[in-house]
Amino acid sequence: MVSVMKAPTRYVKLDAARLRHGERVDRFGRFFLAGDPLADAAVDSLSTLPREARDALVDRALREGIDAVPEAPDALRALFAQLDHVPFWVDHGRVERGGRAFLESGLLGGLVLGAMSLVAGYCSPAGNKPLMFSGRLADDVPRRLAETSRFVEVVSLPGEMRRRGDGFRACVKVRLMHASVRRGLLRSPRWNLDAWGVPINQADSAGTMLLFSSVVVEGLEKLGHEMSAQEVSDFLHLWRYAGYLLGVDAELLCATRDECDALWNLLSTTQDPPDDDARALARALMESGRIGARPGRETDAAEARIAFGYALSRHLIGDEYADHLGFPRSRWRHAIDVFRRVNAEALGRLRALPPVERLAFEAGRRYWHEVTATALRGTPAGFSMPEVRPAP
């Protein structure tokens, strides 16, 4: 009798998890073995085309609609049928208000994204493997951070998650990029399916949506920036729709903060502690400020920013994860406490002034535009499907 794997060995501490989550623990295991059938089939159907032709075909379908591309393979048409269907629950007014609420956080949102969301994502010993298999680490950090920032920016901007918007386009291209990476890694003899599950699987993808949504809300609160209950609800609605476009299974698209918190608890408590790859990724991110810094004032300033960054990340992700990652403890933690109190007091005062909301949005939008434009250094974030050639 042939046994069927119900979950990879990365899925651990299940008895303890069942005490809180019951039967959902056993049902959740299958998501580690699930990819994205529609996107996977589309990438397979495009794999025989040269890269330029493949990208041009997808870009045309995004720009003009799939019916304007008669040569599109059936698998790509099936994918676009799902993408072009807007679920009944989607409220574009809420989507835009959610993005606006995030952009109003400005610099604080950027700090949370880098020091909490990305670092927390690296902490998964199996979830971080696709990134490690890329073969690029320290030298690629600034570009990777810039592209992630650009993705978050375009998803959040007003109108950009509608069918012809840049946010919609970015979600589709990232989805195809993930499918392309998954296709390549599954063909690599180095990929340990029994241990790690499918690369960029449904469970990890749902976790990524939480990193961009409810985890961001938690991080902003830890820095003294609290959204209203309606703003939180709208922000989660934005990322629920983004998750739909990115191919996350409908069962894992959280609608409320309680649902997000329950799924995050299930994910985070059923994995092993951060491993060496997690430490390498986190260190490369936290110390990327040294790249290009010239000796003297620039180096001194970079070292100060790195020390502050470590303290900030420790404050946001908590001592347990920070200790596993080898983050130093420092006196900067006292500065973080002051930073949080000042933010909370300032936000409370500013919200009493009606015009400030509009000004905060414009300032936040300008911040994200300038930061991403500077970081990308004139090279747009194309989110193209890579040519994946797994190492033997």
C-alpha positions as CSV (number, residue, x, y, z in Angstrom):
1,M,0.0,0.0,0.0
2,V,1.5,3.4,-1.1
3,S,1.4,6.0,1.7
4,V,0.4,9.5,0.7
5,M,2.2,12.4,2.4
6,K,-0.3,14.6,4.1
7,A,2.1,17.3,5.2
8,P,5.9,17.8,5.1
9,T,8.1,17.2,8.1
10,R,8.5,21.0,8.6
11,Y,4.9,21.0,10.1
12,V,5.7,20.4,13.8
13,K,4.3,20.7,17.3
14,L,0.9,19.6,16.1
15,D,-0.5,18.2,19.4
16,A,0.0,21.5,21.1
17,A,-1.6,23.3,18.1
18,R,-4.6,21.1,18.2
19,L,-5.4,22.3,21.7
20,R,-6.1,25.8,20.2
21,H,-7.0,25.1,16.6
22,G,-8.7,21.7,16.7
23,E,-9.3,19.8,13.5
24,R,-8.0,22.8,11.4
25,V,-4.5,21.7,12.2
26,D,-4.9,18.5,10.3
27,R,-6.7,20.2,7.4
28,F,-4.1,22.9,7.1
29,G,-1.2,20.4,6.4
30,R,-2.3,19.9,2.8
31,F,-1.7,23.5,2.0
32,F,2.1,23.0,2.3
33,L,1.8,20.6,-0.6
34,A,-0.3,22.8,-2.8
35,G,1.0,25.2,-5.4
36,D,-1.1,27.5,-7.7
37,P,-2.6,25.3,-10.4
38,L,-3.8,28.1,-12.7
39,A,-0.5,30.0,-12.6
40,D,1.6,26.8,-12.7
41,A,-0.3,25.6,-15.8
42,A,0.1,29.0,-17.4
43,V,3.9,29.1,-16.8
44,D,4.2,25.5,-18.2
45,S,2.4,26.6,-21.3
46,L,4.7,29.6,-21.8
47,S,7.9,27.8,-21.0
48,T,8.8,27.1,-24.6
49,L,8.7,30.8,-25.6
50,P,11.8,33.0,-25.5
51,R,11.8,35.2,-22.4
52,E,11.1,38.4,-24.4
53,A,8.2,36.9,-26.3
54,R,6.7,35.5,-23.1
55,D,6.9,38.8,-21.2
56,A,5.5,40.7,-24.2
57,L,2.6,38.3,-24.4
58,V,1.7,38.6,-20.7
59,D,2.2,42.4,-20.8
60,R,-0.2,42.7,-23.8
61,A,-2.8,40.5,-22.0
62,L,-2.6,42.8,-18.9
63,R,-2.7,46.0,-21.0
64,E,-5.4,45.1,-23.6
65,G,-7.1,42.0,-22.2
66,I,-6.6,38.3,-22.9
67,D,-9.1,38.4,-25.9
68,A,-6.7,40.8,-27.6
69,V,-4.0,38.1,-27.6
70,P,-5.2,35.3,-30.0
71,E,-2.0,33.4,-29.7
72,A,-2.3,33.1,-25.9
73,P,-2.3,29.4,-24.8
74,D,-5.5,28.0,-23.2
75,A,-3.8,27.8,-19.8
76,L,-3.1,31.5,-19.8
77,R,-6.7,32.2,-20.8
78,A,-7.9,30.1,-17.8
79,L,-5.7,32.1,-15.5
80,F,-7.0,35.5,-16.8
81,A,-10.5,34.3,-16.5
82,Q,-9.9,34.0,-12.8
83,L,-8.0,37.3,-12.6
84,D,-10.7,39.2,-14.6
85,H,-13.4,37.9,-12.3
86,V,-13.9,40.3,-9.4
87,P,-15.3,38.3,-6.4
88,F,-18.6,39.6,-5.1
89,W,-17.0,40.5,-1.7
90,V,-14.5,42.9,-3.2
91,D,-15.4,46.6,-2.5
92,H,-13.0,48.8,-4.4
93,G,-13.9,51.7,-2.2
94,R,-12.6,49.8,0.9
95,V,-9.6,48.6,-1.1
96,E,-8.6,52.2,-1.8
97,R,-9.3,53.4,1.7
98,G,-7.2,50.6,3.1
99,G,-4.3,51.5,0.9
100,R,-4.7,55.2,1.8
101,A,-4.6,54.3,5.6
102,F,-1.3,52.5,5.1
103,L,0.3,55.2,3.0
104,E,-0.6,57.7,5.7
105,S,1.8,55.9,8.0
106,G,4.7,57.0,5.8
107,L,8.1,56.3,7.2
108,L,6.7,54.2,10.0
109,G,5.1,51.8,7.4
110,G,8.5,51.5,5.7
111,L,10.2,50.7,9.0
112,V,7.7,48.0,9.9
113,L,8.0,46.5,6.4
114,G,11.7,46.2,6.6
115,A,12.4,45.5,10.3
116,M,9.4,43.3,11.1
117,S,7.5,41.9,8.0
118,L,10.6,40.8,6.0
119,V,12.5,39.6,9.0
120,A,9.5,37.6,10.3
121,G,9.2,36.0,6.9
122,Y,12.9,34.9,7.0
123,C,12.3,33.2,10.3
124,S,10.5,30.2,8.7
125,P,13.2,27.6,8.2
126,A,11.4,26.0,5.2
127,G,9.7,29.1,3.9
128,N,13.0,30.9,3.4
129,K,14.5,28.1,1.2
130,P,13.2,29.5,-2.2
131,L,15.0,32.7,-1.5
132,M,18.2,30.9,-0.4
133,F,18.1,28.8,-3.5
134,S,18.3,31.9,-5.7
135,G,22.0,31.9,-5.0
136,R,22.0,35.7,-4.3
137,L,22.2,37.0,-0.7
138,A,24.0,40.1,0.5
139,D,24.5,41.8,-2.9
140,D,20.9,41.4,-3.8
141,V,19.3,42.8,-0.6
142,P,19.0,46.5,-1.7
143,R,17.3,45.5,-4.9
144,R,15.1,43.0,-3.3
145,L,14.0,45.5,-0.6
146,A,13.4,48.1,-3.3
147,E,11.2,45.8,-5.4
148,T,9.2,44.7,-2.4
149,S,8.7,48.4,-1.4
150,R,7.6,49.2,-4.9
151,F,5.2,46.3,-4.9
152,V,3.6,47.5,-1.6
153,E,3.5,51.0,-2.9
154,V,1.6,50.3,-6.1
155,V,-0.8,47.9,-4.3
156,S,-1.7,50.7,-1.9
157,L,-2.1,53.6,-4.3
158,P,-5.6,54.8,-5.2
159,G,-7.1,53.1,-8.2
160,E,-4.1,50.9,-8.9
161,M,-5.8,47.6,-7.8
162,R,-8.4,48.0,-10.5
163,R,-8.1,46.0,-13.7
164,R,-5.8,48.4,-15.6
165,G,-3.9,49.6,-12.5
166,D,-0.2,49.1,-11.7
167,G,-1.1,47.3,-8.5
168,F,-3.2,44.7,-10.3
169,R,-0.5,44.3,-12.9
170,A,2.2,43.8,-10.2
171,C,0.1,41.1,-8.4
172,V,-0.3,39.2,-11.6
173,K,3.4,39.4,-12.6
174,V,4.5,38.4,-9.1
175,R,2.2,35.5,-9.2
176,L,3.7,34.3,-12.5
177,M,7.2,34.9,-11.1
178,H,6.4,32.7,-8.1
179,A,5.0,30.0,-10.4
180,S,8.2,30.1,-12.5
181,V,10.4,29.8,-9.4
182,R,8.3,27.0,-8.2
183,R,8.6,25.2,-11.5
184,G,12.3,25.4,-11.5
185,L,12.8,24.4,-7.8
186,L,10.6,21.3,-8.2
187,R,12.9,20.1,-10.9
188,S,16.0,20.6,-8.7
189,P,17.3,17.4,-7.0
190,R,18.3,19.6,-4.1
191,W,14.7,20.5,-3.3
192,N,13.5,18.4,-0.3
193,L,9.8,18.0,-0.9
194,D,9.3,15.7,2.0
195,A,10.8,18.2,4.4
196,W,9.8,21.6,3.0
197,G,6.7,20.9,0.9
198,V,6.1,22.6,-2.4
199,P,8.1,25.8,-3.0
200,I,6.1,29.0,-2.4
201,N,3.2,26.8,-1.3
202,Q,-0.3,27.9,-0.3
203,A,0.5,28.0,3.4
204,D,3.6,30.1,3.0
205,S,1.8,32.4,0.5
206,A,-1.0,32.9,3.0
207,G,1.6,33.8,5.6
208,T,3.1,36.3,3.3
209,M,-0.3,38.0,2.9
210,L,-0.4,38.3,6.7
211,L,3.1,39.8,6.8
212,F,1.9,42.6,4.5
213,S,-1.4,43.1,6.4
214,S,-2.1,42.1,10.0
215,V,1.6,41.9,10.9
216,V,2.0,45.5,9.6
217,V,-0.9,46.6,11.7
218,E,0.7,45.1,14.8
219,G,4.0,46.7,13.9
220,L,2.5,50.1,13.5
221,E,0.8,49.8,16.8
222,K,4.1,48.9,18.5
223,L,5.5,52.1,17.1
224,G,2.6,54.2,18.4
225,H,0.6,54.5,15.1
226,E,-2.8,52.9,15.6
227,M,-5.3,52.7,12.8
228,S,-9.0,53.0,13.6
229,A,-11.0,49.8,13.6
230,Q,-12.4,50.8,10.1
231,E,-9.0,51.5,8.7
232,V,-7.7,48.1,9.9
233,S,-10.7,46.4,8.4
234,D,-10.2,48.2,5.0
235,F,-6.5,47.5,5.0
236,L,-7.1,43.8,5.5
237,H,-9.7,43.9,2.7
238,L,-7.0,45.4,0.4
239,W,-4.7,42.5,1.1
240,R,-7.5,39.9,0.9
241,Y,-8.1,41.0,-2.7
242,A,-4.3,41.1,-3.3
243,G,-4.1,37.6,-2.1
244,Y,-6.9,36.6,-4.5
245,L,-5.0,38.0,-7.4
246,L,-1.7,36.4,-6.2
247,G,-3.4,33.0,-6.2
248,V,-3.9,32.3,-2.5
249,D,-6.5,29.7,-1.9
250,A,-9.9,31.2,-1.1
251,E,-10.0,29.2,2.2
252,L,-6.9,31.1,3.4
253,L,-8.0,34.6,2.5
254,C,-8.7,36.2,5.9
255,A,-11.5,38.8,6.2
256,T,-11.0,39.9,9.8
257,R,-8.2,40.6,12.2
258,D,-9.3,37.6,14.4
259,E,-9.0,35.3,11.4
260,C,-5.6,36.8,10.6
261,D,-4.4,36.3,14.2
262,A,-5.6,32.7,14.3
263,L,-3.9,31.8,11.0
264,W,-0.7,33.6,12.0
265,N,-0.7,31.7,15.4
266,L,-1.2,28.4,13.6
267,L,1.6,29.1,11.1
268,S,4.1,30.5,13.6
269,T,3.6,27.8,16.3
270,T,3.9,24.8,14.0
271,Q,7.4,25.6,12.6
272,D,10.9,25.1,14.0
273,P,12.9,28.0,15.3
274,P,14.9,30.1,12.7
275,D,17.8,28.3,11.2
276,D,21.2,29.3,9.8
277,D,19.6,30.4,6.5
278,A,17.2,32.6,8.5
279,R,20.1,34.2,10.3
280,A,22.0,34.8,7.1
281,L,19.1,36.4,5.4
282,A,18.2,38.6,8.4
283,R,21.8,39.6,8.9
284,A,22.2,40.5,5.2
285,L,19.0,42.7,5.4
286,M,19.9,44.4,8.6
287,E,23.5,45.2,7.6
288,S,22.8,46.1,4.0
289,G,23.4,49.8,4.9
290,R,27.1,49.1,4.7
291,I,26.9,48.4,1.0
292,G,28.5,51.3,-0.9
293,A,29.2,53.4,2.3
294,R,32.6,55.2,2.0
295,P,35.0,55.2,4.9
296,G,34.5,58.1,7.3
297,R,31.2,59.8,8.0
298,E,29.2,57.5,5.7
299,T,30.5,54.4,7.4
300,D,29.9,55.8,10.8
301,A,26.3,56.8,9.9
302,A,25.7,53.4,8.4
303,E,26.9,51.7,11.6
304,A,24.6,53.9,13.7
305,R,21.6,53.0,11.4
306,I,22.4,49.3,11.6
307,A,22.5,49.5,15.4
308,F,19.2,51.3,15.5
309,G,17.8,48.8,13.0
310,Y,18.7,45.8,15.1
311,A,17.1,47.4,18.2
312,L,14.0,48.4,16.2
313,S,13.6,44.9,14.8
314,R,14.0,43.3,18.2
315,H,11.3,45.6,19.5
316,L,9.0,44.6,16.6
317,I,9.6,40.8,16.3
318,G,10.1,40.2,20.0
319,D,13.0,38.8,22.0
320,E,12.4,35.1,21.2
321,Y,12.8,35.5,17.5
322,A,15.5,38.2,17.9
323,D,17.6,35.9,20.1
324,H,17.3,33.0,17.6
325,L,18.5,35.3,14.9
326,G,21.4,36.4,17.0
327,F,20.4,40.1,17.1
328,P,22.4,42.1,19.6
329,R,20.8,43.7,22.7
330,S,21.7,47.3,23.1
331,R,20.8,50.6,24.8
332,W,19.0,51.6,21.6
333,R,15.9,49.9,23.0
334,H,15.4,52.9,25.3
335,A,15.4,55.2,22.2
336,I,12.8,52.9,20.6
337,D,10.5,53.4,23.7
338,V,10.8,57.2,23.4
339,F,10.3,57.0,19.6
340,R,7.0,55.0,20.2
341,R,5.7,57.4,22.8
342,V,6.4,60.5,20.7
343,N,4.7,58.9,17.7
344,A,1.6,58.0,19.7
345,E,1.4,61.5,21.2
346,A,1.9,63.3,17.9
347,L,-0.7,61.1,16.1
348,G,-3.3,61.8,18.8
349,R,-2.8,65.5,18.5
350,L,-2.7,65.6,14.7
351,R,-5.9,63.6,14.3
352,A,-7.8,66.3,16.1
353,L,-7.0,68.6,13.1
354,P,-9.3,67.8,10.1
355,P,-7.0,68.8,7.2
356,V,-4.1,66.6,8.6
357,E,-5.5,63.4,7.1
358,R,-5.2,64.6,3.6
359,L,-1.8,66.1,4.3
360,A,-0.6,62.8,5.9
361,F,-1.7,60.9,2.8
362,E,0.1,63.2,0.4
363,A,3.2,63.1,2.6
364,G,3.1,59.4,2.8
365,R,2.6,58.9,-0.9
366,R,5.5,61.3,-1.6
367,Y,7.7,59.3,0.9
368,W,7.0,56.0,-0.8
369,H,7.5,57.4,-4.3
370,E,10.8,59.0,-3.4
371,V,12.1,56.1,-1.4
372,T,11.3,53.5,-4.0
373,A,12.5,55.6,-6.9
374,T,15.8,56.2,-5.2
375,A,16.3,52.6,-4.2
376,L,15.5,51.3,-7.7
377,R,18.1,53.7,-9.2
378,G,16.3,54.1,-12.5
379,T,15.7,50.4,-13.2
380,P,12.0,49.7,-12.9
381,A,10.7,46.8,-10.8
382,G,9.4,44.6,-13.7
383,F,8.5,41.5,-11.6
384,S,9.3,39.4,-14.6
385,M,9.3,35.6,-14.7
386,P,12.9,34.6,-14.2
387,E,14.9,32.0,-16.1
388,V,15.3,29.5,-13.3
389,R,18.1,27.0,-13.8
390,P,18.3,25.0,-10.5
391,A,21.8,24.0,-9.4
392,P,22.4,20.2,-9.8
